[in-house]
Amino acid sequence: MEMNEKKSNSLTSLMETSMGKIREMVDSNSIIGEPITTPDGVTLIPVSRLSFGFGCGGGDYGKQGPKFGGASTAGVKVEPVAFLVVKEGVTRVLPVAIPAVTTVDRVIEMVPEVMDRVENFIDKKKAEKSGF
């Protein structure tokens, strides 16, 4: 029973150490970065895609007495995707990656611009009504 508990503890500590290192590398600031304000009042907020993988394994070996051998690995990939650009209360998405390929991607990218145009149109109509 002691050997099984010892092996389990070895594997558990191996996994805990690996997951602890991943937690150190990955936090919410890895996905949505710290805002950057330029001298002319534009705020840029970096947006990234985060991928990570983790693997761990172990086993007994040797004929003389049970010996434990184990390994763990982890990988993290942070890929810049876009910047949120905020200027004078208007927010736009500035993609870093390849332009949108599918129709859905194009529509999603166009939403902020369409909303700005609709808002401007409504403001003009209100101004015309109150002007007469």
WOGIPE-V527192 format. One record per residue. RES is the residue in three letters. SS is DSSP state (helix for helix, strand for strand, loop for the rest). Layout:
res=<RES/RES>
ss=<SS/SS>
This chain:
res=<MET/GLU/MET/ASN/GLU/LYS/LYS/SER/ASN/SER/LEU/THR/SER/LEU/MET/GLU/THR/SER/MET/GLY/LYS/ILE/ARG/GLU/MET/VAL/ASP/SER/ASN/SER/ILE/ILE/GLY/GLU/PRO/ILE/THR/THR/PRO/ASP/GLY/VAL/THR/LEU/ILE/PRO/VAL/SER/ARG/LEU/SER/PHE/GLY/PHE/GLY/CYS/GLY/GLY/GLY/ASP/TYR/GLY/LYS/GLN/GLY/PRO/LYS/PHE/GLY/GLY/ALA/SER/THR/ALA/GLY/VAL/LYS/VAL/GLU/PRO/VAL/ALA/PHE/LEU/VAL/VAL/LYS/GLU/GLY/VAL/THR/ARG/VAL/LEU/PRO/VAL/ALA/ILE/PRO/ALA/VAL/THR/THR/VAL/ASP/ARG/VAL/ILE/GLU/MET/VAL/PRO/GLU/VAL/MET/ASP/ARG/VAL/GLU/ASN/PHE/ILE/ASP/LYS/LYS/LYS/ALA/GLU/LYS/SER/GLY/PHE>
ss=<loop/helix/helix/helix/helix/helix/helix/helix/helix/helix/helix/helix/helix/helix/helix/helix/helix/helix/helix/helix/helix/helix/helix/helix/helix/loop/loop/helix/helix/helix/helix/strand/loop/loop/loop/strand/strand/loop/loop/loop/loop/loop/strand/strand/strand/strand/strand/strand/strand/strand/strand/strand/strand/strand/strand/strand/strand/strand/strand/strand/strand/loop/loop/loop/loop/loop/strand/strand/strand/strand/strand/strand/strand/strand/strand/strand/strand/strand/strand/strand/strand/strand/strand/strand/strand/strand/strand/loop/loop/strand/strand/strand/strand/strand/strand/loop/loop/loop/loop/loop/loop/loop/helix/helix/helix/helix/helix/helix/helix/helix/helix/helix/helix/helix/helix/helix/helix/helix/helix/helix/helix/helix/helix/helix/helix/helix/helix/helix/helix/helix/helix/loop>
